[in-house]
């Protein structure tokens, strides 16, 4: 098992990043970014920067949704 000293060298670049293969453009990462006064992640407009093959995975509702 690695100790804390080993872990800090696994990602020497401390800047946040978004994996474009997983991004669906929902904006959650922007809302939970720890840099509140200076957001490090900004979500682009729909279809501008996200991978078109990625879609949200939503559970099926057990009832008919009137909307």
C-alpha positions as CSV (number, residue, x, y, z in Angstrom):
1,X,0.0,0.0,0.0
2,X,1.3,3.4,-0.9
3,X,1.7,6.1,1.7
4,X,0.9,9.8,1.2
5,X,4.4,10.7,0.0
6,X,4.1,8.3,-2.9
7,X,0.6,9.6,-4.0
8,X,1.6,13.2,-4.5
9,X,3.9,12.2,-7.4
10,X,1.2,10.3,-9.3
11,X,-0.2,13.5,-10.8
12,X,2.5,16.2,-10.7
13,X,0.2,18.7,-12.5
14,X,-2.2,20.0,-9.8
15,X,-4.5,21.7,-12.2
16,X,-8.0,20.2,-12.5
17,X,-8.9,18.5,-15.7
18,X,-12.0,17.0,-17.3
19,X,-11.9,13.6,-19.1
20,X,-13.5,14.4,-22.5
21,X,-14.4,10.8,-22.9
22,X,-16.6,11.0,-19.8
23,X,-17.9,14.5,-19.9
24,X,-21.6,15.0,-20.8
25,X,-21.6,18.8,-20.2
26,X,-23.8,18.7,-17.1
27,X,-21.7,21.3,-15.1
28,X,-21.5,19.4,-11.8
29,X,-17.7,19.6,-11.8
30,X,-18.0,23.4,-12.2
31,X,-20.4,23.6,-9.2
32,X,-18.3,21.5,-6.9
33,X,-14.9,22.9,-7.8
34,X,-13.0,23.7,-4.6
35,X,-11.7,27.0,-6.1
36,X,-14.9,29.0,-5.4
37,X,-13.6,32.5,-5.8
38,X,-11.6,31.5,-9.0
39,X,-13.3,28.6,-10.7
40,X,-10.7,26.3,-12.3
41,X,-13.3,24.5,-14.5
42,X,-15.7,26.2,-16.8
43,X,-18.4,24.3,-18.7
44,X,-18.8,25.2,-22.4
45,X,-22.1,25.7,-24.2
46,X,-24.0,22.6,-25.2
47,X,-22.3,20.7,-28.1
48,X,-19.4,23.1,-28.1
49,X,-16.7,21.1,-26.4
50,X,-18.2,17.8,-25.2
51,X,-17.8,14.5,-26.9
52,X,-21.0,13.8,-28.9
53,X,-20.9,10.1,-28.1
54,X,-21.4,10.8,-24.3
55,X,-24.9,10.9,-23.0
56,X,-26.2,11.1,-19.5
57,X,-27.0,7.7,-17.9
58,X,-30.4,8.2,-16.2
59,X,-32.4,5.5,-14.4
60,X,-35.8,4.5,-15.8
61,X,-38.6,5.9,-13.7
62,X,-41.0,3.3,-12.2
63,X,-43.9,5.5,-13.1
64,X,-45.1,7.4,-16.2
65,X,-43.5,10.8,-16.2
66,X,-46.1,13.5,-17.2
67,X,-43.4,15.8,-18.5
